[in-house]
């Protein structure tokens, strides 16, 4: 059973409100840390972050790109972007390293009247069947941890070399800029745009980055 304190927030995108259940705040998470295992698996992804709102905005405003497509969400956390892809008509599989994230993402799908599949997905040994079945890949805040960059450097080209685009949202963190700066040209062709998100009584710019095969643009 999911044991973290959560709340449901309504996020309006266009003419649609998405309901998102998420952990209340970071302090609430810290208060629940009791063991070293809890600390080592600190569930930042179980909070609602602006990147998820930004990518959901992008998806719902480009619904034609997702309708009928097999959409794979990496590191889904609360699963807001995957829910948006399902609302857009996508056939969505949400993956995460933590069981609790998959439970929360499934609850958010139900809250919004859609269905998504859930599967554990460790980037260090990602299921081959998921790699081969995706038509489009999405992920929010997946570049925040530098230690995982080598794993993503191996995983993401497995999609783009098959002609599958990878769309990532990030609040322009330095580590994301570093990773994409090193990977661009050799591994990927990179296209990007920005989406403004209302966050903490301010407007935050979210970077939407689309990765395709470098060879396909040569």
URURDA-V120513 format. One line per field, one symbol per residue. ss: DSSP state (2 for helix, 1 for strand, 0 for the rest). Layout:
# URURDA-V120513
ss = ???
This chain:
# URURDA-V120513
ss = 00000111111110011111111002222220000222220002220002222222222220222000011111000002222222200011111100222222222222200000111100222002222220011111000002222222222222220000111111000222222222210001111111111110011111111111102220
